[in-house]
């Protein structure tokens, strides 16, 4: 089994180097902008407005629970998984660190799983499941979550596997929170 994980890690490194190495000044600028979580504050505010306008008081419950999903996913990725697995970020990896095209600084030592991917997919999944019936355009936010998560590979701070697992953690967290909403949510208003 150890050989399997070693081969999988090697494949992840090679894929990272391929994707991270496909950079240009334009993509560097784009992904440096995309990966900045504060750039997206207007999107979050707009989503709050749209959900509350469409759902009234129940919209506030949906917003709070979507933010809760985001926070839970962040804690799972950063507070539990990164210290437990202790997998180096590519930019800290002694094997490939010198080959990494890093445009935003390296950040913490460990990167498995990506908090950016986990939080984006937790937020979008929970929001889609809770509000997607009245707001079907929310499904397009999955594209945003994918690009936002991928930007972490492009800027040199996460392996594709970190992104994949972070996205799965986020999606599962979003599903759990949405299920809780449908079980208890109607009585919260």
Residue, then its C-alpha position, 0 to 999 in steps of 0.5 A: x500500500x505504501x508503494x501506491x501512495x508513493x506513486x500517487x504522490x509522484x503523479x501529483x507532483x508531476x501534474x503540479x509541475x505541468x500545470x504550474x509550469x504553464x504560466x505566462x505574465x497574463x495568467x500570473x496576473x489573473x490567478x494572483x487576482x483570482x486566488x485573493x479571497x478578499x477580491x470576492x467580497x462583492x460577490x458574497x454581498x451580492x449573493x446575500x442580497x439575492x438569497x435574502x430577497x428571494x427567501x425573506x427571513x429564511x434567506x438569512x438562515x440559508x446565508x448563515x448556514x452557508x457561512x457555517x459550512x464554509x467555516x467548518x470546511x476551513x477548520x477541517x482542512x486547516x485545523x485537522x487535515x494539514x497538521x495530521x497529514x503534514x504534507x508539504x506545500x509544493x513551494x516548501x517541498x524539498x524535492x521540487x520546491x526549487x522548480x515551483x513557479x510561486x507568485x503569492x508567497x508560500x504560506x504555511x508549511x503544509x497544504x493537504x488539504x486546500x482550505x481555499x478549495x474546501x471553503x469554496x465548495x462548502x459554500x457553493x454546495x450548501x448554497x446550491x442545495x438550499x437555495x438552488x430551487x428558486x435561484x437556479x443560476x447558483x449552479x454556475x458558482x461551481x465554475x467559480x469554485x473550480x477556478x478559485x481552487x485551481x488558482x492555488x495550483x497556478x500560484x504554486x501553493x497546492x498540489x492538484x491532490x490538495x485541491x481535489x481532496x479540499x473540494x471533496x471535503x467542502x462539498x461533503x460539508x456543504x451536503x451535511x449542512x444542507x441536510x441539517x437545514x432541510x431537517x431543522x431549517x424551517x423551524x429556525x425562522 
